[in-house]
Amino acid sequence: MILPALVCSCWHFYELAPQEKSRLRTLAIINETAVMTSYIARLSYTVAVNVKDPETKLASVLVLGASIACTTGLQGASAIVEI
């Protein structure tokens, strides 16, 4: 399910690129980037749950944590920009 959603997100970035800079465009870019980092979190979670190799599992858990932190930060930034 990530791949079709990724295509939609990439298309949304393509649509946003030619638009003039504005608060709404900034919000859209921040939110879409948060969506992309959540895709990374979902993918790394899948790897962490299904892989038996401890080193690969550790790496995917670290990526999961980093991507969740990025998503959280981006959503916080979105809330600040929206005010």
Buried (B, 14 or more C-beta within 10 A) or exposed (E): EEEEBBEEBEEBEEEBEEEEEEEEEBBBBBBBBBBBBBBBBBBBBEBBEEBEEEEEBEBBBEBBEBBBEBBEEBBEBBEEBEE
